Amino acid sequence: MRAQVLSRPGLIGARPLELVERAVPEPGPGEVRLRVAACACCRTDLHVVEGDLELPRLPVVPGHQAVGAVDTLGPGCTRLRAGERVGVAWLHRTCGVCEFCRRGEENLCETAEFTGWTVDGGYADALTVPEDYAVRLPEGLSDLEAAPLLCAGVIGYRALRRAEVAPGERVALIGFGASAHLALQVLRHWGCETVVMTRGARHRALARDLGATWVGAADEAPPHACDRAVVFAPAGELVPVALATVRPGGTVALAGIHMSTIPPLDYALLWRERSLRSVANMTRRDAEEFMAIAVEAGVRTSFETFPLEAANEALAAIASDAVQGAAVLET
């Protein structure tokens, strides 16, 4: 099979991913194998490829938003059947017994494995996954539409929950790429006013098309204070901007797994019970809930497609904010 392999991290302009031929992986006990039809690209993949994240395993195949059909069941599998269409998301496996797992916080499991980071991911013709961590996909979404929902959508949904968004509130989305354009559609479904602050003219145009109430640049103050804000851009300098955007008692959630250094904060930005929260990974429950909401709300993805051979180019487009919505690899 074909696979895009990272042997050594490097700037995406140096094309660190190499397309190689590999043996098709065999599923172990409790695992299934998927023939990948599509795998969406994520800014986290870019952080892996460029070495912004510690790399516990090399070589590794990136990609954690894969959609495909089950073609082989490993020993002991009973939940899925051959031919069933499923998705593979960021959370590959957890221990199930630690204090975090027992509390329902499997996203914080200290021995968790992650698709495309600590185990091989979906930038390939096939991959394996524990069947309990495969996400059943609803009808009505094509492979290309479903793939970006598996991380961009799920993490955006978790970020809204971490920000404690309630229906009808005014919410600021700071940075407007693959995840934020899906979160906006959920907010619209919840009857929220949505403020979008982003630097790209194309992204601002997409936000308007999707129904944002107000759209401006990150250095423009919206006309009214927001109840909540989510920072999607991995830029620490936007954290003070987000805090200045929310009202007293409001909450800011940081949606990225990696962020540049946050500058010193004037305490006045936090005073009067403003809250600042991070988002770490996702749970299977997040994926199940978001997929149901996506169908109910009619969430649709804006995406551009690339062949598997062009994975470096797809990530370069993400790095330069040249993608309208999500970048998706077709295998």
N, C-alpha and C positions, 0 to 999 in steps of 0.2 A: 504494500500500500504506500501511498504518498503521505509525507508528513513534513511540516515546517518545524525544523528543530533549532533550538537555541543552544549552542555549545559554549558561547562566551558572550556576556552582555556587551552592548555597544550602542552608540547613538544610532537612531533609526536611519539616518542618512547614509550610514556605512553598511546598511543591509545585513544586520546580524543574523537574521533567520535564513536557514539554508533548507531548500527543498530536497529531501532524500527519499530513497526507497527503504522501507522497513518491513519486517514480518508483521502480519496482522496479529494484534494482541489476542490472547485467549483469556476468557473470563474465568476467574477463580470461583470458589464456593460463595454462593450468595450474590454473584455478580452477573451482569448481562453485557453483551457487546452490541454497540450500535454501529450501523453504517451511516455515517454523517452525511446529511443532505445540505446543511447550512450551519455556519458558526459565525455569530456576530463578534465583532472586535470591540474591545473596551479600552478605556484609558488605563485601566489596571494592567492590561496586557502590555501596553507601552511601558509602564513602570517596571514590569518584569523584564522586558527585552532590553531596556536601557540600564538595568541594574539599580534603579531607585529603591527597589525592595531587595532585602537580603534573599539570596537564592540558595535554599537548602539543598536543591538538587539540580545538577547539570550532567548531561544535557537534559532538556525538558521541552515538551511540545506545549506551547501556550494555547489559550482559548477555553473559556468557561461559559459559553452561551451556545451550546451545540444542540441541534435538533436532528433526529434521525429515527430510523426504524430498528427495533430489536431484531437481530438476526441469529443470535446464539444465546442460550441460557446456560449459566454455570450450574454446578451441582447445588441442589437444595433450593432453587428459585421456584417460588409459587405465586408471587404477586403479579408478575408481568407475563406476557405471552409473546411468542415469536410473531413478528410483523406489527406489533403495537408501536405507535409513534409516541416518543417521549422526548423530554429535554434533559440536558445535563447542565447544572448550574455550578456556581462557585464552590459550594460546600460539598465536598466529595465523601467525607466520612467523619464521624465523631466517635468518641469512646463509649458514650452512653451511660457512663457510671460516675463521672466526676461530679463535683458539686454544681458546676454550671449546667451540665446536661440534666441532672436531677431537678434543677430549678426551671427547666424549660428554656435555658439560655445556651443552647448548643452552639450558637454562633461564637461563644466565648470559650469553648472547649480548648484547653491548652495543648491537647494532642490531636486536634483536628487536622485533616488533610484537605487540600484545596486544589480543585481542578485547574490545570494549566499553570500551577505554581509549584506545588509539592508532588503532584502526580501529573502524568501526561494528559493534555487536554484535547480540544476539538479542532485544532488546525491540522486536520488529518482526515483520511478517508474512513477511519474507524477509531473507536475508543471503548474502554470498558468503564463500568460504574457499578457500585453496589445497587442492587435493584431497589432497596428502600430509599435511596437518595435520587433516583430518577423521578422526574416530574411528569406526571400525566398531563397531556396538552388538550385543551378544549377544541372542539370542532369549530370551524369558521375562521381559523387563522392559518394562513399558509406557513410553510417552513420558514420562508424569509421574513414574514411578519412576526412569527413566534420567537425566533432566535433572540432578537434584541430585548425581548421582555424578560429573559431569564436572568439578566443581571441589571441592566439599565433600568428595567421596569421594576424589578423586585427591590433593588437597593433604593430607588426613588421612593417607592411605597414605604419601605422601612424608615427612610429619612422623614417622610411626612408624619409617620407615627411617632418617631423620636421627637419631632417638633411639636407634638400634641395638637396637630391641626384638628379643628372641629368644623363641621359643615357651616358654611356661610361666612367664615373668617376671611380676612385679607392676608394673603401669603405672598412673600417675596421669594422668587427663585433667582439666585445669583450665579451666573454662568448658565448657558442654555445649549447643551449638546444632547447626546443620545438619551441620557437619563431624565433631564429636566423636561424635555418635550413630551415625555410620557407622563411624568408627574403632573404637568399642567392639565392633561386630559382627565386625570383622576380628580384634580381640584375642581375642574369645571363640572364634573359629575356630582361633586359634593356641594355645588352651589357657591363656591368660594370666588372672591375677587383675587385675581392673580397679577402681581407686579413682576416683570421680568427685567433684570439688569444684566446686560451682556455687552461685550465689546464689538461683536461681529454684526455687520449690517445684514448679512444673510440670516443669521440667527434671530435678529430682531424681527425681520420680515416673517420668519416662520412662527415666531411667538404671536405676532398679530394675527396671522392666518388661523392659528389654533385657539384664538379667543382670549388672549391676555388682555386684562383691563387697562394696563399701562405698561409701556415698554420704553426703556432708556438705556444709557450706558452705565457702567458700574460706578462712575463718578458723578452720576446725576441722582439727586435725592428725589424719591417719588413724592407726589403731592400730599400723601397722607401716611401716617405711621402704620406699620403692618403689625398684625398680631403674631405672626410667625415668619421665619425666614429659613431657607435651606441654601447652603453654599455648595454648589456642585463643582465649581472650578477649583483645581488643586493649588490655589494661590492664597497663602497665609495672609497677605495684605488685605484680603477681602473680609476677613473676620471682623475687624473694627467697623467696616462699612456695613456689614450685616447687623451688628449690634446697634449701630446708630439708626438702622432702619426700623427696628421693632419698638413697640410701645413698652412702658413699664409693665413688668409681669410677662412679657413676651419671651419666646424661646427661639434660639438659633440652633439648627442642626447642621453638622458638617458631614457631607455624604461620602467623601473620598477615603480611600484606604491609605493614601499618601498625600501630604500637603507640604508646601514650602513653609519656611519658618514664619510663625505668627509674630508680628511686631509687638513691642510693649504696649499694653492696654491702659488707657486712662480708666481708673476705677469708675468714673461717672458713666462709662458705657455699660457696666454691669449693674451698677447700683439700681435700686428700686426693683429688685428681684427679677431682673432679666436673667435668663439661663442660657448656657452654652453647652451643647452636647455633641459627642461624636457618634458616628455610626460604624459598627464593626461587623462586617460580614453579613450573613443572612441566615435565616432558619428555613427549614422545610415548610413550616407553617406560613411564613411570609410568602413563599412561592405559591402555595396553594391558594391563599387568600387573594393575592394579587391577580393570579390567572382568572379567578372567578370574577373579580372586579373588572378586569380588562374586557371580558366578554359582556358583562352587564353594562359597562360604560361605553362600549364600542371603541375602546382604545385601539388606535392604529399607529403603526410605526412609519416614520419617514426614514427611508434608507437608500443607500447607494450600494450596489453590488460590485464585488471584485472576485476574480477567480482565485482559487487556492494558491496558485503560483504567485499572485501579487500581494501576499500578506504583508511584506515590507512596505509596499506602496499604500496599502490600506491604513497601516499604523502611522505612516508619515502624514497621510491626509488628516488623521485625527490630531496629530501633534501640531499641525498648522491650522487647525480649526477650519479645514477646507471641506468637511463632510456635512451635508445637509441632513441632520438627524443621525442615523447610525450607519456604520460600515459593516457589511455582511459578506463573508466569504461563501461562495458556492463551490461545492465539491463535485 
